[in-house]
Each structure stands twice: as C-alpha cells, then as structure tokens.
C-alpha cells in the first residue's frame, strides 16, 4: 500500500486538526498515528531509501531519524494546515525554533524586536546571538506608530514580534507591520504562542514566518517541550530543513505524537480558556484591590480594537497589577488553590506567576522597569476548570492579599 495524502484544504479548522497528516497507517490501518521510534531505516539499495512513496517522508524516503521521521511529519503537516501555511518544521523546544530562525541570518545583520519580548528570547538575543554571532538587536515598542520605521537601518534584515506580548499583552498590528517590513525587504516573524492558530493566523495577515512554543497551548497538557516554525515560502523551508537536520535540535517521535494528540482538542480548549479568562478579567477589573487589568478582550485594553480586527478570540492569558507591593503579590499567589504557582502557560490547568522574579528575572532590571514588569505584576494562565471555581479562587486571593498591611 502507498501512503496517500488527502486534500482537506476546503474543510473547517477542527476537521483539519483531526485529519491532515493523520490518514490511517498504510500497512496496518491504525487510526492513531503510530510512534516511529527507529533511529535508522533500511535502504532498498545503497543510497536508495525506503518510503519514497510516503507523503510522510515528503517523498524523499527515510534514512535517519534526525533527517526525517513519519510521526514528526504527521505533526508538521497538521500544524501547517492549522496555521494556514504550506510548510511546518518542528524543533525540540520553542527556543530551538527561535534559534533556527536566527540561523537564517548572517553575522552583522540587524533585527528589530518588540520590546516586551519573552524573557528567554531577549536573553538569547542579547547574551548569545549578539556577542557570539555579531548580530545587533533593537528592542522597540512596535505598538507605537512610526517606531518601526525609525529603527530600520541598512543592516536590518528581520522584524520579530509577539502578539500578544509576554507578559504585558501588547497587541501588534500584524498586517500593518508586514506592509512596512516588506516595503523595506525585511522578513517578518510572529510568535503566535499566546493566541495559537485557532484565534490568530499571522501568515494570512502577511507574516513570512509564524513560530509557536508548542509546550504551551498546542500541546496543552504540561507534558511536552517543543517548538515549530510555519511558512509559505519554499526558500525559507529549504533553509529551515537544512538547519533542522544540520543542527539536530529535533523533537522526539514521542513528543511529536503527544503534541499531535493535543492538537486534536486545540479548538475546544481555546474556547474554554478564552471564556474563563474573560470571566476572570471582568472580575479583576471590578475589584477594588486591583490597580489595572490587561486582557485583549476588555475594551479597556489599549489595543482592543486591533485585537478585534486580527483575532477571532482573545486567549487565556491575563496580566494584572495588584495594589501594594511584592508582599501583596506574594500573599495573593500563595493563597491560590485552583491556580498553581508555576512558570509556563497554556495548559489545561490554571497557572499563576510573578514575572519579575520568575519568567522574566533574566530581563535587565532597568528594562523590566521600562516595560512595566513590576513587583506587583501578576500573570495568569487561565485553564479549563469550572469558571465558578477559577473566579472564586482569584477573588479569595485578593481578599487575603488586601488584608496584608500596606
């Protein structure tokens, strides 16, 4: 039997999650994608690999697991379809995916990044890429008109945005930034981790590359670390495949299987994340011990209108400023029972953290201050538990925190 790829391009999002790359196994008829653990594959003849009739080998056959694996290909094809992309290339972590994208550039190139970029990304840019590879980075508030154009230099080659950003949830106008970037011959990369392909499709809005930490919502169960890059460009794909194989930061077949499995409920989970988050954000905004709430679904969010324009939902992430100081933030977090104090985000269980001393501690203090990552900033990853329990937990935490002397 040959492995045939069916055309689901005209079908809905949920249908594509279930079926793209997921055809029953050509040999056994297995409905679930098998986990292929082999590190190497038998060849028909020296230099003639097996499996060239399989679309899960991209019709190149299988030689070595780092170079190609059917479980990984099934997962890549599923994510590409979800993101409205032609190609997806999987990596062992979100940071490995970020590193692969930076490998598209050359020494001396300049990158413009959103200022409130994920702490691990800015640390990699500032402390690894800049000194090691001689690249330069400008961290700019790309939500402000004119700031992108002012930052462009003759050496600029790439614009890197997150939208929403981590942790202050700034929303960038992807289509507008894409237009400006392309007018100057720049690649636009969008980190789509927070919204996922369910609520936001950067490639449809003009981005050249969409990248996701699948550790978060795409897998969605706090049991996989991974990253994936999606593009419509054949040229970018060819370079990324070379980097994927040459650098070797590939995900294990088991992690690919697990993420692929998680993807099948992405649409269901994201709807629940978003509805729960809206309930929590509304309750927070009405509370007297809360200074400010940042959630793209609230009309009070500075870029709410942009979020309405480019997103079909508002996600499960909330950032808010509690009144008082670190003692009050700590009291709030320690009082939580449904939320778990932990780094990471995007899983079925609700998580809470203090970015200033947890996920963004690596960001220089003066940079944190400029971005508003203060001791009273709290980030919530709202899970899929019962809405009533989540809201009650947050309100109880605020009651405990408000009892701490100011």
ZAMARGU-4260 file (C-alpha; in steps of 0.2 Angstrom, whole numbers, plus 5000, padded with zeros to 4 digits):
<rodrens>
0) 5000/5000/5000 | 5006/5018/4997 | 5003/5032/5009 | 4992/5044/5001 | 4989/5062/5007
5) 4971/5068/5005 | 4965/5086/5002 | 4956/5094/5017 | 4961/5112/5012 | 4942/5117/5010
10) 4937/5109/5026 | 4935/5118/5043 | 4948/5120/5056 | 4943/5106/5068 | 4941/5094/5053
15) 4959/5098/5048 | 4966/5095/5065 | 4959/5078/5065 | 4964/5073/5048 | 4978/5082/5040
20) 4993/5070/5041 | 4983/5058/5051 | 4977/5046/5037 | 4976/5028/5043 | 4993/5019/5043
25) 4996/5012/5025 | 5002/4995/5032 | 4991/4991/5047 | 4976/5003/5045 | 4980/5010/5063
30) 4969/5026/5065 | 4980/5034/5078 | 4997/5040/5071 | 5010/5027/5075 | 5025/5032/5085
35) 5040/5028/5075 | 5055/5026/5087 | 5068/5019/5074 | 5084/5029/5074 | 5088/5022/5057
40) 5079/5015/5042 | 5083/5000/5030 | 5088/5006/5012 | 5081/4997/4997 | 5099/4998/4989
45) 5114/5009/4994 | 5109/5027/4993 | 5091/5022/4989 | 5080/5025/5005 | 5064/5016/5008
50) 5047/5025/5010 | 5049/5037/4995 | 5030/5033/4991 | 5025/5040/5008 | 5020/5058/5009
55) 5026/5057/5027 | 5043/5056/5021 | 5039/5071/5010 | 5043/5058/4996 | 5061/5058/5000
60) 5061/5042/5009 | 5068/5038/5026 | 5086/5037/5031 | 5090/5043/5048 | 5078/5049/5062
65) 5086/5066/5063 | 5083/5069/5045 | 5065/5063/5044 | 5053/5054/5054 | 5034/5049/5049
70) 5027/5054/5067 | 5036/5071/5065 | 5030/5073/5048 | 5012/5070/5053 | 5013/5083/5066
75) 5021/5095/5055 | 5008/5093/5042 | 4994/5096/5055 | 5001/5112/5062 | 5005/5119/5044
80) 4987/5117/5040 | 4981/5124/5056 | 4991/5140/5053 | 4986/5141/5035 | 5003/5138/5030
85) 5011/5126/5017 | 5026/5121/5027 | 5030/5117/5045 | 5047/5112/5053 | 5047/5105/5071
90) 5060/5108/5084 | 5064/5101/5101 | 5059/5117/5110 | 5052/5135/5107 | 5070/5142/5109
95) 5077/5129/5097 | 5064/5135/5084 | 5069/5153/5088 | 5087/5148/5086 | 5084/5140/5069
100) 5075/5156/5063 | 5090/5167/5068 | 5101/5155/5058 | 5093/5161/5043 | 5103/5177/5045
105) 5121/5182/5044 | 5134/5189/5055 | 5132/5208/5056 | 5113/5208/5052 | 5102/5219/5062
110) 5085/5213/5070 | 5071/5224/5076 | 5061/5215/5091 | 5046/5220/5100 | 5052/5227/5117
115) 5041/5216/5128 | 5048/5200/5120 | 5048/5184/5130 | 5062/5184/5143 | 5070/5168/5136
120) 5070/5176/5118 | 5078/5193/5124 | 5091/5183/5134 | 5095/5173/5119 | 5096/5188/5108
125) 5106/5199/5120 | 5118/5187/5128 | 5120/5173/5115 | 5117/5179/5097 | 5124/5197/5099
130) 5141/5193/5106 | 5143/5176/5098 | 5137/5180/5080 | 5140/5198/5079 | 5122/5202/5076
135) 5113/5218/5083 | 5096/5220/5090 | 5084/5235/5094 | 5070/5232/5106 | 5056/5244/5101
140) 5038/5247/5106 | 5030/5242/5089 | 5013/5247/5095 | 5018/5265/5093 | 5016/5272/5075
145) 5032/5277/5067 | 5044/5267/5079 | 5047/5253/5067 | 5052/5265/5053 | 5064/5274/5064
150) 5073/5258/5070 | 5076/5252/5052 | 5094/5253/5046 | 5103/5247/5031 | 5108/5231/5040
155) 5091/5227/5046 | 5085/5210/5039 | 5071/5204/5051 | 5057/5211/5062 | 5052/5200/5077
160) 5035/5202/5086 | 5025/5193/5098 | 5007/5197/5099 | 5001/5197/5112 | 5017/5200/5121
165) 5024/5191/5136 | 5019/5197/5149 | 5011/5214/5147 | 5000/5208/5132 | 5003/5222/5120
170) 4995/5219/5103 | 5004/5222/5087 | 4995/5226/5071 | 5002/5212/5061 | 4996/5217/5044
175) 5002/5235/5046 | 5019/5229/5052 | 5020/5216/5037 | 5017/5230/5025 | 5031/5241/5032
180) 5043/5226/5034 | 5040/5221/5016 | 5042/5238/5009 | 5060/5238/5016 | 5063/5220/5011
185) 5063/5213/5029 | 5057/5196/5035 | 5043/5197/5047 | 5042/5184/5061 | 5027/5182/5073
190) 5027/5172/5089 | 5010/5166/5089 | 5011/5156/5105 | 4998/5165/5115 | 4984/5166/5103
195) 4988/5150/5093 | 4982/5146/5076 | 4964/5145/5082 | 4962/5163/5086 | 4976/5171/5075
200) 4984/5167/5059 | 4999/5178/5056 | 5003/5171/5038 | 4986/5176/5032 | 4990/5194/5039
205) 5006/5195/5029 | 5019/5187/5041 | 5033/5177/5032 | 5035/5166/5047 | 5024/5160/5062
210) 5033/5152/5077 | 5025/5143/5091 | 5031/5136/5108 | 5020/5120/5107 | 5025/5117/5125
215) 5010/5129/5128 | 4993/5128/5121 | 4996/5117/5106 | 5001/5103/5116 | 4991/5110/5131
220) 4994/5097/5145 | 5011/5102/5153 | 5020/5086/5147 | 5029/5091/5131 | 5043/5104/5127
225) 5043/5109/5109 | 5043/5122/5095 | 5038/5124/5077 | 5040/5136/5063 | 5027/5138/5049
230) 5030/5147/5032 | 5023/5148/5015 | 5040/5151/5007 | 5049/5136/4998 | 5065/5146/5000
235) 5063/5148/5019 | 5058/5129/5020 | 5073/5123/5011 | 5084/5133/5023 | 5075/5128/5039
240) 5075/5109/5034 | 5094/5111/5032 | 5096/5119/5049 | 5084/5106/5057 | 5094/5092/5051
245) 5111/5100/5052 | 5109/5107/5070 | 5099/5092/5075 | 5088/5100/5088 | 5073/5089/5083
250) 5059/5083/5094 | 5057/5065/5099 | 5044/5055/5090 | 5035/5053/5107 | 5034/5072/5109
255) 5028/5074/5091 | 5015/5060/5095 | 5009/5069/5111 | 5008/5086/5103 | 4999/5079/5088
260) 4987/5072/5101 | 4985/5088/5110 | 4981/5097/5094 | 4965/5087/5091 | 4957/5097/5105
265) 4965/5114/5102 | 4949/5122/5096 | 4939/5115/5111 | 4952/5120/5124 | 4955/5138/5117
270) 4936/5142/5118 | 4936/5137/5136 | 4952/5146/5140 | 4945/5162/5132 | 4928/5161/5141
275) 4936/5158/5158 | 4949/5171/5155 | 4935/5184/5151 | 4926/5180/5167 | 4942/5182/5177
280) 4947/5198/5169 | 4930/5205/5171 | 4930/5201/5190 | 4948/5208/5192 | 4943/5224/5184
285) 4929/5227/5196 | 4939/5223/5211 | 4945/5237/5222 | 4962/5229/5226 | 4967/5228/5208
290) 4976/5243/5200 | 4975/5238/5182 | 4970/5223/5171 | 4977/5219/5154 | 4967/5207/5144
295) 4964/5209/5125 | 4946/5205/5126 | 4942/5220/5138 | 4938/5237/5130 | 4950/5245/5142
300) 4965/5236/5133 | 4975/5249/5124 | 4975/5239/5108 | 4957/5231/5110 | 4952/5237/5093
305) 4967/5229/5084 | 4964/5213/5093 | 4946/5213/5087 | 4952/5216/5069 | 4965/5202/5068
310) 4959/5189/5081 | 4944/5178/5082 | 4946/5177/5101 | 4956/5184/5115 | 4965/5169/5123
315) 4968/5163/5140 | 4982/5175/5147 | 4978/5189/5159 | 4991/5201/5167 | 4986/5212/5181
320) 4993/5224/5194 | 4988/5221/5212 | 4989/5236/5224 | 5003/5237/5236 | 5020/5229/5234
325) 5028/5212/5232 | 5022/5206/5249 | 5004/5208/5242 | 5008/5199/5226 | 5016/5185/5236
330) 5001/5184/5248 | 4989/5183/5233 | 4999/5169/5224 | 5001/5159/5240 | 4983/5160/5244
335) 4978/5152/5227 | 4971/5134/5227 | 4965/5131/5210 | 4979/5140/5201 | 4996/5133/5203
340) 5011/5144/5206 | 5022/5139/5191 | 5031/5145/5176 | 5025/5141/5158 | 5007/5143/5152
345) 4994/5137/5141 | 4989/5120/5149 | 4973/5114/5154 | 4977/5118/5172 | 4977/5136/5178
350) 4994/5143/5182 | 5000/5160/5191 | 5016/5168/5192 | 5026/5184/5196 | 5036/5188/5180
355) 5048/5200/5189 | 5055/5186/5200 | 5051/5171/5189 | 5049/5170/5170 | 5057/5187/5167
360) 5070/5188/5180 | 5083/5187/5166 | 5077/5203/5159 | 5089/5218/5165 | 5080/5227/5179
365) 5080/5244/5170 | 5072/5235/5155 | 5059/5227/5166 | 5055/5244/5174 | 5053/5252/5157
370) 5041/5239/5152 | 5031/5239/5167 | 5036/5222/5174 | 5035/5227/5192 | 5034/5218/5208
375) 5015/5220/5208 | 5013/5212/5191 | 5005/5195/5191 | 5002/5184/5176 | 4988/5172/5175
380) 4987/5157/5163 | 4968/5153/5164 | 4964/5135/5162 | 4949/5125/5158 | 4942/5121/5175
385) 4925/5127/5180 | 4923/5145/5178 | 4915/5147/5195 | 4930/5139/5204 | 4943/5149/5195
390) 4934/5166/5198 | 4931/5161/5216 | 4950/5157/5218 | 4956/5173/5211 | 4944/5183/5222
395) 4949/5174/5238 | 4967/5178/5234 | 4963/5196/5233 | 4954/5195/5249 | 4969/5188/5258
400) 4981/5200/5249 | 4971/5215/5254 | 4972/5210/5272 | 4991/5212/5272 | 4996/5229/5279
405) 5001/5242/5265
</rodrens>
